[in-house]
């Protein structure tokens, strides 16, 4: 279906942070008219969401914003963007490298990046402004969201003038943060795991701290394990090189700006005194929250509106941007008329279990593992045992990076492992596996496969006869599914895929992989667009 005259847009996006702007770009580049409603006229200068994975940078590449984002970084590339974990104090005797994302670099098309979220937002705003299909309303706050069979209605007010407007569209997406008005007004409930911890966020200036930490070459963020905190972190990071910093850490319940010595707290975490000039002191509650559904009729939620967690491991912004990539092509398919009847429901089916796994298998597991370690081992009691176990933790940090591989291998859209579900736990491989992200390879032309992928589906045929491609091509034309066919040889590294035919989704995940030249292209493609195997009944169906 296409947008009618009664609609101001096809999609209204509430919240213009990185997730909302990323979704707007994803939709706009596909020709979908959307409006972004954002209450702040400029990005808020709080340095959060800084670690951008290789996978996230693939999104920026496809959104036409990768070069601009890398140019906006606040720490020189030659300095490095790695991290470390230290015991008790940052300048103490024990430390190891942490979150070494470079270990999985070969499996992605782009390198990772690090810069403050407000810098990322500025780049995305600039890119969105270049796309005619994207309209932006800055300085407006949404007050009401409702839906009916014919579309959605959004009431909003201009913050300064108090003007009010009503917008109409076919769908609305709430990317309006952990206190999402869209989620609340749509009646979507949350499941929360409360750690009963109050956290402080300090943003401050210090040149002396830079001098103290020059010994840690190439490091930009630092995690301190203090036995007194029972597995919860003191987390320090650079905002730029040499001047600005941020610091997250637990504080006693009831702490506020005027009843706690934050300067001394910083000094104790580092293990030395240094100059401190505070720019921001804020508080937040440490908890994991997951919406019980990500879709209710014509209303969707993404990013922090759908899931929120402590800033442990740099998972948050990356998870949200993957929401945008997953939802974007599916909404476009529905609005352009080639989606199967169940395609939109698979946004919840695929993305919600991945976050649940991220929270359970990585974030909360890390907190529990750190507490267990600190309870059992102490260099003051038994130095040799502590040092042995501390060294073992270093290899465990590497294992965490290798195991974090969000995948949809149990999704009803892919020809994978139906009983396995979708998860953040996986493994990296060049083998083309249904439901997994496709690793990049060079084509015989010398170009990378990722440079040839389009906005729709792609069928890669390696040393196969034209008949093997024909059924896919015919089926795609019959259903108006955008499909690009790439032909090449099965050598020079491409044999690593261990498949001669690979159907690649618009979000660069593998829908199907095989060497069966007689496969039924129509059946495979129909399943990939949600027109094949049926999902279980869902409360998220359209009204």
N, C-alpha and C positions, 0 to 999 in steps of 0.2 A: 504494500500500500504506500501511497505517497502523501505528503502533507497537504491538507486542504486549505482553502482560503481562510477558514475560521481559526487557523492556528498561526500564532506569532512565530513559531519555530517547530521543528520536528522533535527536538529534545531540549529541555531546560535543565541546566546543570546548576545546582545550588552549592556554592562554595568554589572559589577560584584559587585554591592552593594548588600544589603540584599535581594532585590526583585529578581535580576538576579541570585544570588547564590541559593536562595530558589527554584526558578524555575528549575535550573539545577539539584538540588538534587531530586526534585519531578519527573523530567523526567528520570534522570539517574537510580533512584531506580525502575522505570518501564521498564527499558531496552532500553530506547531511547538514541541514541548517540547524544550528544550535545557539542558544543564548546562555551565557555564564553570568550568574548573579553573585556578586562578591561584595561583602560589606566594607572591606578595607580598600581605600583608594590606592594604597601602595603596600608592598609586602612588609610584614612585621619583622623588625630586626632582632629576632630571637634565634640564635644559632642552634637549630635542631635538624634532624634528618640529614646528616652530612654525608654519610657513607653510601655511595651509589655503586651498585654491583656492576659487573660486566654485563649481566642480562639487562639491567636497567638502562645501561648506556646503549644497548641495541635499540631500545625504544626511542631514545633521543636521535639515533641515526635515522630510523625510519620516519621520525617526526620532522626531520630536516633541521634539527637543533643541536646536533652533537658538537660541531665546531664552535658554535657560540657558547655552549656550556663550558667547554674546556677552556675557552678564552677568559671565562669569568671566574676561574678558580682563584682562591685567595692565598694558596700556599704554592710556591714554585714547584714545578714538576720534578726538578732535580733534587728537591729536598726529600721527597718520598711521602707516602700517605699511609704508612703501616702503623701497627699498634703493638703494645706490649702489656703484659700482666705482671704485677709486682706483689710481693708479700709484705704486708704490714705498712710499709711506707714506700713511696716511689723511688727514693734514693737509697733504699736498703740493699742488702746483699743479694736477694733472690729476684730474678725476673726472667721471662721468656717471651718470645714473639707470639702475638695473638692476632687472630682474625686475618690469616694470611691468604687473602683472596687471590693473590697471584698464582696460587697453586692450581687453580682450575681455569686459568686464563686460556689454555689451548682449546677449550670446549665452547668458547664464545667468540663472536665476531669482533667485539670491541673490548677495550681495556676499561678497568673500573676508574672511578673518579671520586673526588672529595671536595665539597664546598658547602657553605651554609645554605639552609633551605631557602632563605630569602633571596639568595643569588640565583638559585635554581628557579624560583618562582618568577623572577624578573626576566630570565631567558625565555621561559614558557609564555609569559605574557606577550613578549615581543614577537615570538613566533606565531602565536594565535592571532595577533593583530594583522598578520600578513595574509590570513586565509579569509576570503570573502564570505564564506558560509558561517563564520564564527562572529557573533556579536557579543560584546562585553558590557555589562552594566556594573561599574564600580561605584561604591558608596551606597548601595542598596541592600536592605535587609529583608529577608523573606519572613512573613508573618503567618501565612497559612498555605497549606498544600492539601489539595483534594483531588479525587479522581472519579471518573465515571466511565461508561462504556465508550464514549466518544473521545476521551482524552483526559488530560490533567489540567488543573487550574492552580496558579501560583499567585498569591497576593503578596505584594512587597511594598516597602516604603523607602523613600530616599532619606538618608540619615540626617542631612543638614536641613533640607527644606520641608521635610515631612510630607512630601508628595506621595501619593499612593497609585499603584498600577496593578493591573491584573494581566497575567500572561497565560496563554493557552498553548498547549503542545500535545503531542501524542504520548510522550514519555517524560518523566522527570528522574533525575539522578541526584541523590543527596551525597555530596562529598564535603559536607559541612562540619566535619570534625567529630570528636568523641561525644560531644553534647548535642548531637545532630537533631535539629528541629524536624527535618524531613523524616527521620527514623521515628521520632516520638509521635508525630501527627499521623503517620501512616499506621500506627499501632504495632510496629515491629518491636518485639521484646528482646532483651539481652540476657545472656548468661555471664555472670561475673565471678572471677576468682580473686578475692580480696586478700592481699598479703598483710593488711593492717599496718602498713608502713607509710609514713609521711616523708616525702622526698623534697629536697631543696634543689633548685636550679640557680646557680650563681653565674653571672656573666661579668667578667672583670678584665681590667687591664693590668699588665705586669711585664716589665722588661727584665726584671731580675729572675723571674721564673724561666724565661727563655734561656738565660745564661746558665741556670742550674741544670737544665735538661739538654744542653748541647751535647752531652755525653751519649745521648740516645739518638744516634744518627738515623735519619729517615723515618722518625716516628712522629705521629701527629695526634695520637690518642693513647690514653694510659688508664689501665684498670688496676685498682688497688684492692687486694683481698685483705681485709682486717678481721682477725679472729673475733673481735667484739661484735661484729655486725652479722655473724651467723650466715654467711654466704651472700649477703647483699653487698653491692659494689659501691666503691667510691670511684667515680668515672670522670676523668679529666680529659679535655681535648682542646686542640688549637682551633681558633677561628681564622687567624691569619698567622704569618710567620713573624713571631717576635713580640707581639703586643697584646692581642685579645685572646681570651680563653673562656671556656665554659666548664662547669663542675656540677655533676649530679651526685647526691649522696643521701642516705637516710639521716633523718634528724628526729629527735623525740616528738611524740604527739603533743600538740599544743604550741609548737615552736612558731614564732612569727618574727618579723624583721627586727624587732627591738628587744628581744629577750634571749638572744643567742649570739655567741662570739664566732661569727662565720670566718673571720680572718684567722683566728687560732685553729679552727677546724681545717682550713686549707693548709696551714703550716704543718699540722700533725699528719695530714695525708701525704704531703710531699716529703716530710722529714727534715725541713729547713725553713727558715724565715726568709721572706722576700716581700717586695713592695706589692700592695694590692689597692686598686681603685675600682670599687664596685660600680657597675652600670645597671645591673638588674638583679633583684632577689625575688624569686617566685617559688611557689610550692605546688606540688601535685601528689595525688594518692597513688601508691604503687598497686596496680591491679591489672588483671587481664580481662577484657570484656569482648564477647563475641555476640553479634546479632544472631538470633535464632533462625532467621531467614534473611537472604539478601535481596529478595524480590517480593513485592506484594502488588500483584496486578501490573499496573503501568508505572509503579514506583520502584526504583532500585536504589541501593546504597552502596558506597564504595569507600575505600580508604578507612580513615579513623572512624567514620560513621558506622562502618560495618565491623570493625575490629580495632582494638587498641591494646597496647601492652607497654611495659617499661622499655626504655631505650637501651636494651641489652643486646648487643650484637648487630645493630644497624639493620634490623629486619623491617621496620615499620614503613618507611617511605617506599622501599623497594616492593613490599607486598602491595601497597596501595597503587603504585604505578602498574603493577602486573594486573590488578583489578581492571584498570582503565583499558589496558591492551586487550584483555579477554572480553570485557563487556562491549568495547567499541565496535569490533567487527560483527558481533552478534546483533547489536542494535541496528547497525547499518544494513545487515542482511534482512532483518525484519522489515525495515522501512523501504528497502529497495525491492522487496517481494520475493526473494529467493531463499528465505529461511524456512526450514521445516517447522512444524507446529510446536516442537519441544525445544527448539534451539535456545530461546531466551531463558528457559528454566535451567539450562545447563550452566549458566553463570553461577548460580548458587551451588549446583552440584559439584562444580570443579573448584571454585575459589574458597568456599567456606571450609571444607576439610583441609585444604592446604594451610590456611591460617591456624586452624585448630592444632594441626600437627606442628607447625612452627612454634606455637606457644607451648605445647606439651613436650615435644621432643627436643627442643633447643633452648628456649628461654627458661621455662620453669625447671627443666632438667638440669640446666647449668647452675641455677640457684641452689638446687638440692645437692648437686655434686660438690659445689664449692663448700657448702655447709658441712657435708660429710667429711671432706678433706680437712677442713680447719678444725673440726672436732677431734679427728684422729691423730693428726700429725702436727708437731710443734718442734722447731729447732732447739728450743730451750730444754725440752725434755729428752729428745733423741735426735741429734743432728744428722747422723748418717742415714737413718730411716727417712727423715723429712727430705733430705736432699735427693735420695733415690726416688721418692714419690713425686717430688717437685719436677724432677727431670722427666718422669713418665707423663706428667700433665702436659708437657710441651708437645709430645707426639699426639696427645689427645686433642689439643687445639687444632692440629692439622687434620685429624680425623673429622672434626666437626665441619670444617669447610668442605671436605670431600663428600660428606654425607648430606649436606644441604643442597638438594636438587629437586625443587618443586616439580611435581609431575601429575599428569591426569591419566595414568595407565589404566585406571578402573572406570573412566568416564564412559557414559553411554554413547559418546560421539566417536570414540576411537576403537580400533580393532586391537585392543591390548589385553589386559588381564581383568576381566569383569569383577572378580571377587576381591580384588586388591584395593579398590577405592582410589581416591586421590590423596596425595600426601606431600609433605615437604621432605620426607626421608627418601633418599634414592642413592644413585651413584652416577658418576659422570663417565660417559663412554662415547666413542665415535660411531658405535653401532646405531643405526637408525631404529629406534624402538617406538612403537605406537604409544602415544601419550606423553612422550618425553620431548624436551627441547632438542632441536636438531643442531648438531655440532657443525661448524663451517668447514668447507673444504674448497680447494682451488679447482676450478674447471679447466679443461684443456685450453680454453681461450686465454688463460692467465688471470681471469677475474675470479673473485671469490663468489661462491654460490649466493651468499647473502646480498651481493650487489645486483643479482639478477632476479631476486624474489620480488613479486609485485604485491599489490594490496589485497588480492584475492587468494584463492588456492593456487598451489603450484604442484605440478606432477613432474618429478625428475625420473627420466628414463635412461638407464645406463646399459648400453649395448643390448637394446631390445628392439624387436620388430615393430613397425608402425601399427600392426594389428593390435598389439598389446596396449597401445595408447588410445586407439580409436574409440573404444567403448566409454572411456572417461570423457573424451572430447565431445562425443555425441550427447551423452547424458548431461554434461555441463551446459551445452547449448539449449537443450530442451528445457532445463530448469532455470536458465539465465544465471547460472552460477559463474562468477568470474574465475577462469582457470587458465593459467599459463603453463605451457609444456616446455620443459628444458630437456634437450637430448645431449648425451655425452657418452664417453667410453667408461668402462668400469676398471680403470687403472689409475696410476699416478696419485694414489692416495684415496681415490673414491671407492676402492674396494673395501675400505674400512667400514663403510655403511652396511656391508653384508646383506645388501638387497639391491635388486635391479630396478625396482619400481618403488618410489616413495611419494606418497601424497602428503603435502605439507600445508598446514592450516595457515590462515592469514596472520596468526600470532606466532609463527615459526615453530609450532609444535607439530610432531608427526601424527597424522591421523591414521595412516596405514603404511606398512612397509612389507614387501614380499619380493620374491623372484619368480612368482607364478605369473607367466605371461598370459595365462588364460583366465585371470581373475575377472569377476563381474564388476566393471567400473561403475555401472549404474547403482548397484547395491552398496558399494563402498562409499560412493559420493553421497548418496542419500543419507546414509548413517552419519556422515561427517557434518551434514548441515541440519541434523536433528529431525530428519524425515523418516528415519529408519526405526531402529529399536525404540520401544516406548519406555519412558521413565515411569517410576512409581507415582501414584497420585500425589499431588503437592498442593499445599495451601497457598502456594505462590501463583496459582493460575490467574489468568486475567478475570476481572469481575464480569 
